[in-house]
Amino acid sequence: MLARKPRPSSQKSFTSLYDAEDGKQYVVTSVPSVGILKSLGIMENTIIHKKMTYRLGGPVLLKVDSSEIAVGKEFAEKIIVRG
C-alpha cells in the first residue's frame, strides 16, 4: 500500500467560507449569483477577512473592504474561497 504524500504548504486549498478557518484572509473563487452578495461587495476575486463563525449553525462574520458583514450559513456554504 502506498502512503499519500502530503500536499506542499504553498499549494492553496479551496473550501467553503463557512468551513474556512476563522481569523484569516481569503480570496473568493466562486459565489452564487445573488444580487445582495454583489451589492455587499462579495464577488469573485474579492479579498475578505473571515472574523468568526457563530456557533450552532449561525452566520459568518466577515470584513469586506472597511465593512463588517454577517452572512447566513446557507450563503456561506455556497461561497468558495482559497487561502
Beta strands, then each sheet from edge to edge (+ up, - down):
strand 1: 14-16
strand 2: 24-30
strand 3: 47-53
strand 4: 60-64
strand 5: 67-71
strand 6: 80-82
sheet 1: 1+ 6- 2+ 3- 4+ 5-
end
